[in-house]
Each structure stands twice: as structure tokens, then as C-alpha cells.
Amino acid sequence: MSEVLADILTEEFANQGSIISVLQKANSKVFNQLLDTVMRDTRPEVRQCVLGVSLNRNLLTDHQLTMGLKAFAQATTPLHGFGGLLSVKTFSALRPEERLHALEKYLNFFPKYRQLVVFEPEPSKEEFDMILFAGCIEQNDLVNRLSKTYQEITEELPPKEESEDDKP
């Protein structure tokens, strides 16, 4: 497995799906070794693949998820998908600007007006606002947009279309 991963990582544009697939198929004995190889790569596009692991998710530490989330905030290539919901605490470990950018990218994975759970465990409104608080002065527009997006995803129903009878 380590040879397969090494071959994938030697490519200039490593295939995220292949990296995640190798990490998913690894047994618990070699998983940490493979994960260390991925985490040592200098490319954020590779390091963010940690967030796509679902089958071995229980083997990931909070620190590894935080490092993956930090890479996710820096990456220019989007992640294909998340292996599971993230915790609010994972986002709170990032610096304020990174936190806002990572949160914006993360919320874009969820469809609006479906009343979905976005975090595991689900935070209270106050806990979510505390994550946004650090950037509320310098990046107030982004904070307001993220707060609105979060409400649209988790709480609101789709806007009703006006029927012909409702129009004046």
C-alpha cells in the first residue's frame, strides 16, 4: 500500500480520489504510516485528502483533522467530498482568517433549504457565532454571509414561489 501511495504522490497533480482510496483500504496497522506520508506532503491539495477518509475515520485524531482542515482552507483545488461531518472544535483550532475561509468552503458542500445537520455534534447558535466572532470586525461581510448560509442550510425552508393569485 505504501508503494501505491508513493507512486500516486510522485505525480505532479496527485489524484485525490486515489489518495483517499488508498487510505480507505488500508488496515489499521498501516493506516497511520500512510496518513503520515500524506500529511508530510507539502501540497495542501494532498493534505486535505485526510478529510475525505470515511472508512478509517475513527483512526483520525483531532490534530490530523485540524491539519487537513488547514490544508483545505489553503488549497486551490476543491476537495471532492468529506468522509463525515466535522466538529465545530476542529474549526475553532484554526486561526481566524483560515477558519472563515475553511468554513465558507465547508458550507458550500451542503445544499440550502434542506434543514441539514452540518456539524457533529450540532452546535448551538451561540457556539456557531463564537466561531465567527474572531473575524467579525475585519471581515464583517464574510461573517454575515456565513451566518446567513448556515441558517439557510440548517433551519430555513425554501422560499415560497408567488402564485398568480398572490400578485397584485
N, C-alpha and C positions, 0 to 999 in steps of 0.2 A: 504494500500500500504506500509506503514512503517513497518508493521509486516512481510509482504512478504520479503521486503528488509532486515530486521533484520535476518530473517531465512537464507537468501542467504549468508549474511555476516558472519554468525556463522560457516559456513563450512570452513575447513582448506584451501581448494583451491576453492575459490568462483568462480562461473561460470560467466565469463564476459558477455556472451550473456544474461543471466538472469538479471544481474545488469542493463545493457543497456536497456533491455526490460521494466523493471520497471520504469526507468527514462523516457522512451519514452511515456509510457502510463499515466504517472502522469499528472494531470491537473495543471494549473498554480498556483493554491492555495497551493498545497502540494509539488510542484517540488523543491522549494528552500530548504525545510526541508529535503527532501530525498537526495538532492545533498549535503547538509551539512553533512549528515550521511556518504555518500560515501567519501567526502573529508577529514573527520576526521579519516578514517581508516588508519592504519599505513602502509599497504601493497601498494607498488607502482602499483602492478597488478590490484588492485581495483581502486585506484585513477585515473589511466589512462583511465578508462571507461568513464570519462567525455567527452573525445574526440570522443567517439563513438555515442554520442547523436545527432540525426538529427532532429527529430520532434520538440523538445523543444529547438533547437539551439539558437533561438532568446532570450531565457531567461538566457543564459550563459553570464557572464561578461568576460572581457578580463583577469582579475585576475584569475578567475576559469579556463579558458583555459590555462593560463600560468602554473598554478599549475598542471593541467592534463598533460601538455607537459613535465614538470619537472619530474613527475612520469613516463611518457612514456620513458624518457631518462634513468631512473634508473631501470625500470622493466626488469626482465629476461624472463618473458612470453610475447610473442608478442601480440599486440592488434589485434583484428580480423578485424577491419576496422574503418575508420573515418566517422563521421557523416556529414562532409563537409570539404571544403578546409580551411586551416589555413592562417592567415595573417603573413607576414614577421615580423611585430611588435611583435607578440606573441613569435617568436623565439628570437628576439633581447632582450627580457626581461630576458632570461636565461644567466647564466654565460658561458664564452667562451667554456669550455670543454663540458658542458651539451648541449650547443647549437649545437655543431658539432655532438655529438652522436645522439641527437634528430633529427637533420636534415638528418643524414645518414639513420636512421630508417624510417623517413617520406618519403624520396625519394625512398626507396625500395618498397613502396606501388604502385608506378607508373611504368607502362611498358615503356620501352625505344623505341625511334624512332616512336613516335606517335604524336609528336608536341602538347602535352597536356598543359593545364594551371595547374600549381601546387599550386599557392598561390592566395588568394583572398584578396585584389586586386593584380593583377600581378605586381611584382616589375620590375624596370629597371635593366639592367645588373649591374650598379653601386650600386644599393641598395642591390642586392644579394651579390655582392663582399664585401660590408661593413659588412654583417652578418658574412662572413667567415674571415674577416680581423683579428679579435682578436686572432684567433688561428693559423695564418699563419706562425709564427716563430717556436713554439713548435711542431705543428702537421702539418707541411707543406705537407706531403704526403696525409693525410686525406683531407686537404683543396683542394688540386689539384684534388683528386678523386671525391669529392663532386661537385666541379665546372664542371668537365667533365660529371658527371652523370646528373647534372641539364641541361646542354646543350643537352645531348642525349635525355632527356625526352621532353624538351620544343622546341628545334629548329631543330635537325638533323633528316634526313630521314634515313631509314635503309641502311646499306652498300649494294652496288650492288654486286651481285654474278658474278664472272667472267664466261663468257661463253666460250665454246671451241674455238670460233673464236678469242677471245681476248688473249688467251695464246700464248706465243712464240713458 
